[in-house]
Structure formats: C-alpha cells, structure tokens
C-alpha cells in the first residue's frame, strides 16, 4: 500500500513540474518573434484543435464499436447458455441476465424471444407464495421489455399480487410496454395501493406511457 505521505509528495512534485512547464512555455512564447507568434496562432493552433477534435471523434467511435462488439459476444454467449440449460432456476437466472445485459432491448433476441416470453409467463403464473415473490417480480418487469402487448392481461393481474414487490415490478413492466390499456388500472394503483414503492412505480409507468 502506498503511504499517504508518499502520495502527497508525488502530487506536490507533479504540481511543481506542471508549474515549471507553464512558466517555460510562457518564457519561450515571449521570446518568439511576432511573425512566428502570428503563424502559431493563425495556423498551428487551429490545426492542433482540429486534430484533437478529429482524434476524439475517432476514439469515441472506436470505443463505441468495441463496446457493441463486446456486448454482442456476451449476448450470444448467454443465448447459447440459455438454450442449453435444463435446470429451471438456472435458466431463469440466465434469462434475466440476458435481458439486462441487452439493456432491456429486443435487438438480437429474435431466436429466443418466444422462449423468454413462455418462461416468464409460466413463472409469473406458477411461482406462487411469498417465497417466490422475487422470481415473480423479475418475470413481470422483464416481460414488459419484450414489447409484446399480449402479456398485458397477465401484468394487470400481477398488479393485484399479494406481495408489493411483484405489484411494483408489474407496474414497471407495463411502463416498459407502454400499455395504454393499463392506464386506468395504474392510476388506481397509484392512488390507492398501501405501499409507497408500488404507488411510485405506477406513477412512473403512467408518465412513461403518456409521453
């Protein structure tokens, strides 16, 4: 571990070097002939700025492409693992990780979209009891990301779940789905549910739908 005194000494040294470079730069600038100063201001500085801007754009584009490629590889890995998995609990975890890693977008999930829907619908209907509230809630919130309006009735039913976590997740799913048919139900939940988090999620969903 680097000692605090050593770090402070290094910072002080860096400041002294920076100040020294600034002083040297000002001194050199003042020694330059006026014609050279004008040339630097008119030609060199604009070129340097333009080069810096161009370099920044190229760097940003490269990083964006690299990030997209990394996400695509990870998505393909998770899709393969999801399709091969036979244990339900692990398959559920992989399905949630897949959608989360894909930023809750359906892009690239065409091959597994129907399987995800079936798995989450089944989980929401069959994972009963307080002990299963987490998986019910996760299934409800992730269903909305599939942008399939046929799951709206199931999510509306989940708004009446005994556990507030599930109700909050159902509201989140309806908001992601932008389910116009759910507005009245969400308004009722927003006004009357006893849980503050559920009311907040319902309000957020309504705002998202009405945008």
Backbone as a ProteinNet text record, in pm:
[ID]
protein_1_A
[PRIMARY]
XXXXXXXXXXXXXXXXXXXXXXXXXXXXXXXXXXXXXXXXXXXXXXXXXXXXXXXXXXXXXXXXXXXXXXXXXXXXXXXXXXXXXXXXXXXXXXXXXXXXXXXXXXXXXXXXXXXXXXXXXXXXXXXXXXXXXXXXXXXXXXXXXXXXXXXXXXXXXXXXXXXXXXXXXXXXXXXXXXXXXXXXXXXXXXXXXXXXXXXXXXXXXXXXXXX
[TERTIARY]
85.1	0	88.6	51.2	127.1	91.8	191.4	167.3	114	34.7	-25.6	80.5	189.2	295.2	360.9	375.8	435.5	345.5	213.6	120.3	123.4	127.5	132.1	257.5	370.3	496.3	488.8	427.4	415	325.9	215.3	127.3	197.5	274.1	347.8	449.3	518.1	615.4	546.9	429.3	355.8	315.5	272.7	232.9	352.3	466.8	588	629.6	623.8	660.2	565.4	434.4	335.9	357.8	378.8	405.4	531.2	634.9	759.5	739	657.5	630	553.2	457.9	382.7	472.7	557.9	649.6	742.7	793.8	884.2	811.5	686.7	610.1	586.8	551.5	531.3	661.2	771.5	901.7	939.8	920	952.1	862.1	732.1	638.3	681.1	723.2	764.2	892.1	974.7	1099.5	1078	961.3	935.8	913.7	959.1	932.6	781.9	737	594.2	538.2	616.6	569	545.8	634.9	620.4	498.9	478.2	360.7	231.7	227.9	109.1	86.3	194.2	183	127.8	177.8	130.5	-17.8	-58.7	-198.8	-288.9	-245.4	-329.6	-328.8	-218.3	-205.3	-194.8	-99.9	-72.3	-186.2	-234.5	-340.1	-466.6	-518.9	-637.9	-614.7	-494.7	-465.9	-463	-404	-396.4	-535.6	-617.9	-753.7	-833	-821.2	-891.4	-845.8	-715.4	-663.6	-713.1	-720.3	-769	-915.8	-997	-1138.4	-1156	-1082	-1090.7	-1047.8	-939.1	-891.2	-991.6	-1058	-1158.5	-1276.6	-1318.7	-1430.4	-1395	-1275.8	-1231.7	-1224.5	-1173.4	-1162.2	-1299.4	-1394.6	-1529.4	-1597	-1578.4	-1637.4	-1576.4	-1444.4	-1376.6	-1424.1	-1435.6	-1482.5	-1626.3	-1710	-1849.1	-1860	-1782.2	-1784	-1731.2	-1626.4	-1569.7	-1669.3	-1738.4	-1837.3	-1952.7	-1998.5	-2107.7	-2067.2	-1943.3	-1895	-1885.9	-1840.1	-1830.3	-1967.8	-2062.8	-2199.7	-2260.9	-2232.1	-2286.3	-2230.6	-2101.5	-2041.8	-2100.5	-2117.3	-2174.1	-2319.6	-2392.5	-2532.1	-2539.3	-2454.4	-2453.8	-2415.1	-2322.6	-2282	-2398.7	-2471.1	-2584	-2698.7	-2720.6	-2824.3	-2794.6	-2670.2	-2630.7	-2648.3	-2603.9	-2617.7	-2764.2	-2847.4	-2990.5	-3056.6	-3023.3	-3084.4	-3042.8	-2923.8	-2873.5	-2914.4	-2945.7	-2974.1	-3106.9	-3108.1	-3229.2	-3283	-3202.1	-3246.7	-3321.5	-3445.8	-3533.1	-3475.3	-3425.5	-3375	-3257.4	-3168.3	-3053.7	-3098	-3197	-3248.7	-3311.5	-3381.9	-3440.1	-3331.7	-3230.3	-3121.3	-3055.3	-3034.6	-2973.8	-3065.5	-3195.7	-3289.6	-3288.9	-3284.3	-3280.2	-3148.7	-3039	-2907.6	-2900.8	-2963.8	-2963.4	-3035	-3154.1	-3228.3	-3160.5	-3107.3	-3038.3	-2912.8	-2836.3	-2715.2	-2743.3	-2864.3	-2905	-2975.4	-2958.2	-3014.3	-3165.9	-3232.3	-3378	-3430.3	-3350.4	-3389.9	-3410.6	-3493.7	-3520.2	-3424.4	-3338.5	-3243.8	-3155.7	-3152.4	-3067	-3126.6	-3251.4	-3312.5	-3423.1	-3425.4	-3532.2	-3540.6	-3425.7	-3424.6	-3476.3	-3469.9	-3511.3	-3629.4	-3677.8	-3788.3	-3909.2	-3959.7	-4075.5	-4047.1	-3926	-3890.3	-3885.8	-3832.8	-3830.1	-3972	-4057.8	-4196.7	-4264.3	-4251	-4314.8	-4261.6	-4130.1	-4069	-4116.9	-4119.3	-4158.7	-4308.1	-4388.9	-4533.3	-4562.4	-4498.1	-4516.7	-4471.4	-4357	-4304.7	-4400	-4452.5	-4542.5	-4670.8	-4714.5	-4838.8	-4821.3	-4704.4	-4687.1	-4597.3	-4515.5	-4426.8	-4505.2	-4589.2	-4681.1	-4617	-4676.2	-4629.6	-4526.2	-4514.8	-4419.9	-4275.8	-4244.6	-4107	-4063.5	-4159.3	-4129.3	-4153.1	-4167.3	-4202.5	-4093.7	-3968.2	-3860.1	-3870.1	-3885.2	-3888.2	-4016.3	-4127.5	-4249.9	-4229.7	-4170.6	-4148.4	-4053.4	-3943.1	-3846.7	-3912.6	-3992.7	-4060.7	-4154.5	-4226.8	-4321	-4248.9	-4143.1	-4073.1	-4005.9	-3950.8	-3881.1	-3978.5	-4099	-4198.1	-4226.5	-4230.3	-4257.9	-4153.1	-4030.3	-3921.8	-3934.8	-4015.7	-4031.3	-4118.8	-4189.1	-4275.7	-4381.3	-4444.2	-4549.2	-4678.2	-4772.4	-4895.1	-4982.4	-4957.3	-5040.9	-5020.8	-4914.4	-4889.5	-4955	-5021.6	-5083.9	-5181.8	-5273.3	-5366	-5294	-5186.5	-5111.6	-5045.5	-4993.9	-4931.1	-5035.5	-5154	-5261.7	-5302.1	-5304.5	-5335	-5225.9	-5100.1	-4988.1	-4994.5	-5064.8	-5083.3	-5164.9	-5231.7	-5313.6	-5244.9	-5117.8	-5045	-5039.2	-5031	-5025.2	-4895.5	-4789.3	-4659	-4633.8	-4596.9	-4575.5	-4462.7	-4360.8	-4252	-4303.8	-4393.1	-4449.3	-4535	-4615.4	-4700.1	-4615.1	-4507.3	-4418.2	-4353.8	-4311.3	-4248.2	-4347.9	-4473	-4576.6	-4600.4	-4603.2	-4617.6	-4499.6	-4379.4	-4260.4	-4271	-4316	-4331.1	-4432.8	-4544.3	-4645.7	-4592.9	-4510.7	-4449.5	-4353.4	-4272.5	-4180.4	-4255.8	-4369.4	-4450.9	-4531.6	-4538.3	-4621.8	-4764	-4819.7	-4951.4	-5060.5	-5114.7	-5217.3	-5340.7	-5372.7	-5491.7	-5478.9	-5359.2	-5337.5	-5345.7	-5370.7	-5364.3	-5460.5	-5584.3	-5681.9	-5642.5	-5593.7	-5550.4	-5431	-5336.8	-5218.7	-5257.2	-5353.8	-5399.1	-5460.1	-5537.4	-5597.7	-5490.1	-5391.3	-5281.1	-5204.9	-5179.6	-5105.9	-5178.1	-5309.6	-5386.9	-5421.1	-5427.2	-5483.9	-5394.3	-5287.5	-5205.8	-5141	-5134.5	-5081.9	-4930.1	-4863	-4716.8	-4665.9	-4577	-4527	-4449.8	-4368.8	-4290.1	-4380.5	-4484.4	-4579.1	-4646.4	-4688	-4751.2	-4654.4	-4528	-4428.2	-4404	-4394.9	-4375.7	-4494.2	-4614.7	-4734.3	-4732.6	-4692.3	-4683.6	-4579.1	-4464.2	-4359.2	-4407.1	-4480.8	-4532	-4630.1	-4718.8	-4814.9	-4743.6	-4642.4	-4567.1	-4498.6	-4446.9	-4377.6	-4477.3	-4594.1	-4695.3	-4746.6	-4761.1	-4823.3	-4726.6	-4601.4	-4504.7	-4534.9
-120.2	0	125.2	223.9	348.5	434.5	480.5	562.9	699.5	758.4	888.1	993.8	989.9	1087.9	1077.4	951.9	931.3	986.5	963	1016.6	1168.6	1228.2	1373.8	1430.1	1361.5	1405.9	1396.8	1287.8	1270.9	1379.5	1412.9	1518.6	1653	1681.1	1807.2	1815.2	1704.4	1701.1	1726.6	1665.5	1684.5	1830.7	1894	2035.1	2122.8	2094.7	2173.9	2158.9	2035.5	2011.5	2085.3	2081	2148.4	2298.8	2355.4	2498.7	2533.9	2450.2	2474	2473.2	2378.6	2372.2	2494.7	2541.4	2661.9	2784.3	2798.3	2911.8	2905.9	2786.3	2770.7	2802	2758.1	2784.4	2933.4	3004	3149.2	3218.8	3175.3	3237.8	3216	3093.2	3063.8	3144.7	3154.8	3230.1	3375.6	3435.3	3575.6	3594.9	3492.4	3502.8	3484.9	3434.7	3414.3	3548.2	3557.6	3679.3	3696	3821.2	3844.2	3765	3754	3679.3	3531.9	3477.5	3337	3319.5	3415.4	3408.4	3412.4	3503.1	3511.6	3381.5	3320.8	3195.5	3083.7	3081	2978.8	2996.5	3122	3149.5	3121.8	3162.1	3151.1	3012.1	2939.3	2812.7	2690.9	2696.2	2577.9	2546.5	2651.2	2628.5	2570.4	2629.1	2569.3	2425.3	2397.3	2261.1	2165.6	2212	2128.1	2100.9	2206.9	2190.1	2094.9	2115.1	2026.9	1882.5	1865.2	1729.9	1665.6	1746.8	1694.2	1653.7	1737.7	1706.3	1580.2	1571.8	1453.9	1328.2	1340.9	1226.9	1182.2	1280.4	1246.7	1173.1	1219.8	1154.3	1011.3	992.7	858.1	768	823.2	745.1	703.9	798.2	767.9	662.2	674.6	576.8	439.2	436.1	308.1	242.7	323.4	269	219	293.7	253.2	120	107.4	-16.9	-133.8	-107.6	-213.7	-257.8	-160.8	-192.5	-272.7	-234	-306.3	-448.6	-465.1	-599.3	-685.3	-624.6	-698.3	-740.4	-648.2	-680.2	-788.1	-782.9	-884.3	-1022.4	-1029.3	-1158.5	-1212.1	-1123.5	-1165.7	-1209.5	-1138.1	-1175.7	-1313.4	-1337.9	-1468	-1579.8	-1549.3	-1649.7	-1685	-1581.6	-1604.7	-1675.5	-1642.4	-1709.9	-1858.9	-1891.9	-2032.7	-2104.8	-2038.7	-2099.9	-2116.7	-2018.4	-2024.2	-2140.2	-2157	-2261.6	-2401.5	-2412.6	-2543.6	-2580.9	-2480.2	-2506.2	-2580.3	-2677.8	-2756.4	-2737	-2683.9	-2659.8	-2526.9	-2528.8	-2411.9	-2289.6	-2305.7	-2190.5	-2125	-2205.6	-2152.4	-2090.5	-2150.7	-2096.2	-1958.7	-1944.9	-1815.9	-1710.2	-1746.2	-1651.7	-1609.1	-1703.4	-1671.4	-1581	-1605.2	-1522.4	-1378.9	-1361.7	-1227	-1157.9	-1230.1	-1173.5	-1135.9	-1216.2	-1189.8	-1058.8	-1039.4	-916.8	-795	-809.5	-697.9	-660.2	-761.8	-734.7	-673.5	-695.1	-638	-504.1	-445	-313.2	-309.7	-419.8	-430.4	-396.9	-435.5	-418.3	-555.7	-560.5	-688.1	-715.2	-620.2	-637.2	-760.1	-847.9	-965.3	-1082.4	-1067.7	-1173.8	-1247.5	-1233.9	-1295	-1445.9	-1510.2	-1656.2	-1708.8	-1627.6	-1674.5	-1596.4	-1497.2	-1415	-1496.4	-1588.5	-1669.5	-1754.9	-1808.4	-1890.5	-1805.6	-1683.3	-1593.8	-1561.2	-1531.3	-1499	-1615.5	-1735.8	-1853.2	-1878	-1865	-1890	-1790	-1663.1	-1559.3	-1563.7	-1593.3	-1605	-1722	-1834.6	-1951.8	-1924.4	-1857	-1824.4	-1732.9	-1632.5	-1536.7	-1605.2	-1708.7	-1776.2	-1886.4	-1951.1	-2071.6	-2053.6	-1949.3	-1928.1	-1858	-1934.4	-1875.9	-1870.3	-1784.7	-1774.3	-1664.5	-1617.2	-1510.1	-1548.7	-1678	-1721.8	-1704.1	-1700.9	-1690	-1547.9	-1451.9	-1317.6	-1256.5	-1289.7	-1231.2	-1273.2	-1403.9	-1450	-1404.3	-1397.1	-1344.3	-1198.7	-1121.7	-980.4	-961.7	-1035.2	-1025.2	-1063	-1170.4	-1211.7	-1101.9	-1038.6	-933	-814	-767	-649	-677.4	-799.7	-833.3	-859.7	-906.4	-927.9	-799.3	-688.7	-561.7	-523.7	-567.9	-532.9	-604.6	-710.7	-785.5	-712.5	-606.9	-528.4	-614.6	-701.7	-790.2	-757.9	-692.8	-647.4	-761.5	-883.1	-994.5	-1029.4	-977.4	-1008.1	-906.6	-806.2	-702.3	-760.5	-850.2	-905.8	-974.8	-1043.3	-1112.1	-1012.3	-903.2	-799.9	-724.3	-705.7	-641.3	-728.1	-857	-947.2	-941.3	-926.1	-916.9	-789.2	-687.1	-564.8	-590	-705	-739.6	-843.1	-872.2	-972.9	-934.1	-1033.4	-1008.2	-939.7	-961	-905.4	-771.7	-667.5	-536	-535	-619.7	-624.4	-665.7	-763.2	-810.4	-701.5	-633.7	-526.2	-413.6	-378.6	-273	-314.8	-440.7	-490.3	-498.5	-533.7	-537.9	-398.4	-298.3	-160.2	-120.9	-160.7	-131.9	-197.3	-323.3	-393.2	-326.1	-282.2	-213.2	-81.3	-14.3	109.8	84.2	-18	-52.7	-89.1	-153.1	-195.1	-79.7	31.1	144.6	98	24.2	-36	66.8	124	227.1	172	45.6	-14.9	-28.3	-10	-27.5	102.9	213.2	344.5	354.5	311.2	322.8	237	117.5	29.8	90.6	144.6	205.6	328.4	403.8	521.6	479.9	371.9	322.3	277.8	206.9	161.6	280.9	379.5	498	571.4	568.7	644.5	564.2	431.5	355.3	245.7	206.4	99.1	145.6	57	95.3	108.6	50.9	53.3	173.2	250.7	371.8	340.9	234.8	199.1	160.4	86.1	46.4	169.5	261.8	384.5	462.7	467.6	539.9	474.6	342.1	270.1	290.2	290.2	311.5	451.4	550.8	686.8	696.6	635.3	636.4	567.7	457.9	386.4	473	541	629.4	740.9	799.8	905.8	855.5	734	676.1	646.1	596.9	563.3	688.5	798.6	920.2	1011.8	975.8	1061.2	1065.1
0	0	0	-85.8	-92.3	28.5	98.8	215.9	175.5	268.4	239.7	216.5	292.3	274.6	139	89.2	-42.8	-151.8	-138.7	-238.2	-237.9	-120	-112.2	-175.6	-154.7	-215.5	-367.4	-417.7	-562.6	-622	-553.4	-602.5	-604.4	-499.9	-494.3	-607	-633.7	-742.9	-876.4	-897.1	-1022.5	-1040.6	-931.8	-939.5	-974	-911.9	-938.7	-1084.9	-1136.1	-1276.5	-1369.4	-1340.1	-1423.9	-1424.5	-1306.8	-1298.7	-1376.3	-1362.7	-1435.4	-1585.6	-1634.6	-1778.2	-1826	-1744.7	-1781.5	-1788.2	-1688.6	-1686.8	-1806.4	-1836.4	-1950.6	-2080.6	-2090.6	-2212.3	-2232.7	-2125.6	-2135.5	-2174.2	-2114.5	-2144.5	-2290	-2340.8	-2481.3	-2573.9	-2537	-2621.1	-2633.8	-2522.8	-2526.7	-2607.7	-2619.5	-2695.6	-2844.9	-2883.1	-3025.7	-3096.7	-3221	-3298.9	-3322.3	-3339.5	-3363	-3481	-3589.8	-3706.3	-3672	-3591.8	-3551.5	-3461.4	-3369.8	-3283.8	-3366.2	-3466.1	-3551.4	-3627.8	-3674.8	-3750.2	-3660.8	-3537.2	-3443.8	-3415.3	-3389.7	-3358.1	-3477.1	-3596.7	-3715.7	-3778.5	-3765.9	-3837.1	-3743	-3652.1	-3570.5	-3474.1	-3403.8	-3304.4	-3367.7	-3479.9	-3541.6	-3586.1	-3639.2	-3682.3	-3562.8	-3453.7	-3333.9	-3277.5	-3274	-3223.7	-3312.7	-3443.6	-3537.1	-3524	-3508.6	-3490.3	-3362.5	-3256.3	-3128.8	-3138.7	-3207.1	-3223.8	-3306.8	-3417.5	-3503.7	-3428.8	-3354.3	-3277	-3173	-3109.5	-3008.8	-3071.3	-3190.4	-3258.9	-3295.8	-3350.4	-3387.3	-3264.2	-3154.2	-3031	-2979.6	-2981.1	-2934.7	-3021.9	-3153.6	-3245.3	-3223.9	-3204.5	-3182.2	-3054.3	-2948.7	-2820.8	-2831.7	-2905.9	-2922.5	-2996.7	-3104.4	-3182.3	-3100.3	-3023.8	-2939.4	-2833.9	-2773.5	-2670.9	-2729.5	-2847.4	-2912	-2945.5	-2993	-3025.2	-2899.7	-2790.3	-2663.7	-2614.6	-2622.6	-2579.5	-2667.6	-2797.9	-2888.7	-2857	-2829	-2792.9	-2662.3	-2564	-2436.2	-2454.3	-2538.7	-2565.1	-2629.3	-2727.2	-2793.9	-2696.7	-2607.3	-2507.5	-2416.2	-2371.3	-2282.2	-2354	-2480.5	-2557.6	-2568.3	-2599.7	-2610.1	-2477.4	-2368.1	-2235.8	-2198.7	-2230.9	-2201	-2275.8	-2401.8	-2482.6	-2436.8	-2380.6	-2339	-2197.2	-2115	-1974	-1957.6	-1869.5	-1844.5	-1703	-1612.4	-1475.4	-1472.1	-1427	-1435.8	-1365.7	-1244.4	-1168.8	-1241.4	-1296.4	-1369.9	-1501.5	-1564.1	-1689.5	-1666.8	-1553.9	-1519.6	-1498.4	-1423	-1397.3	-1528.2	-1618.7	-1748.4	-1830.6	-1822.7	-1899.4	-1849.2	-1717.5	-1661.8	-1698.2	-1687.2	-1721	-1868.3	-1951.8	-2096.4	-2128.1	-2071.2	-2098.1	-2037	-1917	-1851.6	-1927.8	-1972.3	-2048.6	-2184.2	-2233.7	-2362.1	-2343.9	-2224	-2191.7	-2210.8	-2180.4	-2189.3	-2328.6	-2429.6	-2568.7	-2632.1	-2736.7	-2803.6	-2918.5	-2949.9	-3060.1	-3036.7	-3136.7	-3128.8	-3053	-3004.4	-2924.7	-3000.2	-3132.1	-3211.3	-3191.3	-3180.2	-3172.6	-3039.6	-2936.7	-2803.2	-2747.4	-2821	-2772.2	-2728	-2811.4	-2770	-2647	-2636.7	-2519.8	-2392.7	-2404.5	-2289.8	-2244	-2338.7	-2305.2	-2233.8	-2289.4	-2229	-2087.9	-2071.6	-1941.2	-1837.4	-1873.2	-1777.8	-1747.9	-1849.5	-1825.7	-1731.9	-1757.9	-1672.9	-1530.1	-1517.1	-1384.1	-1309.2	-1378.1	-1313.6	-1265.9	-1336.9	-1302.4	-1198.4	-1199.3	-1117.9	-995.2	-994.8	-879	-769.3	-699.8	-602.6	-464.4	-379.6	-241.5	-222.5	-98.1	-67.9	-95.3	-79.5	-100.5	-245.7	-336.4	-479	-533.3	-444.6	-492.1	-581.3	-554.6	-633.8	-780.4	-805.1	-943.7	-1013.1	-939	-999.9	-1042.1	-954.2	-984.9	-1101.3	-1100	-1210.2	-1342.8	-1340.2	-1462.2	-1512.6	-1421	-1459.5	-1521.7	-1458.5	-1509.4	-1643	-1659	-1783.1	-1897.6	-1865.8	-1971.6	-2048	-1976.9	-2042.8	-2145.6	-2124.6	-2216.7	-2350.9	-2356.8	-2482	-2584.2	-2539	-2628.1	-2696.6	-2618.9	-2668.6	-2592.2	-2660.5	-2594.9	-2543.3	-2589.6	-2546.1	-2398.6	-2335.2	-2194.1	-2100.7	-2156.9	-2073.6	-1971.7	-2009.9	-1909.1	-1793.2	-1824.1	-1718.6	-1624.3	-1678.3	-1595.5	-1513.4	-1570.4	-1494.2	-1374.8	-1395.7	-1284.4	-1178	-1224.3	-1129.9	-1047.6	-1096.9	-1018.9	-891.7	-886.1	-769.8	-680.5	-707.7	-630.5	-482.7	-396.8	-252.4	-210.7	-287.4	-247.6	-319.2	-245.6	-307.5	-411	-391.4	-489.1	-625.8	-628.2	-755.2	-818.4	-737.8	-791	-849	-780.2	-829.8	-961.2	-969.1	-1092.1	-1207.1	-1174.8	-1277.9	-1335.2	-1248.1	-1295.1	-1382.8	-1341.7	-1421.5	-1559	-1561	-1688	-1779.4	-1724.2	-1804.4	-1858.1	-1778.5	-1826.2	-1940.1	-1927.1	-2035.7	-2162.8	-2143.4	-2257.1	-2316.3	-2241	-2281.5	-2313.2	-2217.9	-2235.4	-2207.5	-2313.1	-2298.6	-2227.3	-2252.7	-2191.1	-2039.8	-1988.2	-1844.2	-1766	-1833.6	-1766.9	-1648.2	-1666.4	-1557.7	-1437.7	-1465.1	-1356.9	-1282.8	-1358.4	-1296.3	-1214.7	-1264.4	-1190	-1056.7	-1058.6	-934.5	-835.9	-887	-802	-745.3	-829.5	-787.1	-674.2	-675.8	-577.8	-451.3	-463.1	-351.7	-294.4	-361	-305.3	-174.6	-76.9	54.6	55.5	-45.7	-47.8	-128.6	-70.4	-135.3	-262.5	-260.3	-378.3	-493.6	-464.8	-569.3	-628.8	-544.7	-595.5	-683.5	-642.6	-720.9	-855.7	-857.6	-983.3	-1076.7	-1020.8	-1103	-1164.5	-1085.5	-1137.2	-1249.5	-1229.6	-1331.9	-1459.8	-1444.1	-1560.7	-1639	-1566.8	-1633.6	-1709	-1648.7	-1714.8	-1840.5	-1833.2	-1947.4	-2060.7	-2025	-2126.7	-2194.3	-2120.7	-2174	-2247.8	-2252	-2322.3	-2472
[MASK]
+++++++++++++++++++++++++++++++++++++++++++++++++++++++++++++++++++++++++++++++++++++++++++++++++++++++++++++++++++++++++++++++++++++++++++++++++++++++++++++++++++++++++++++++++++++++++++++++++++++++++++++++++++

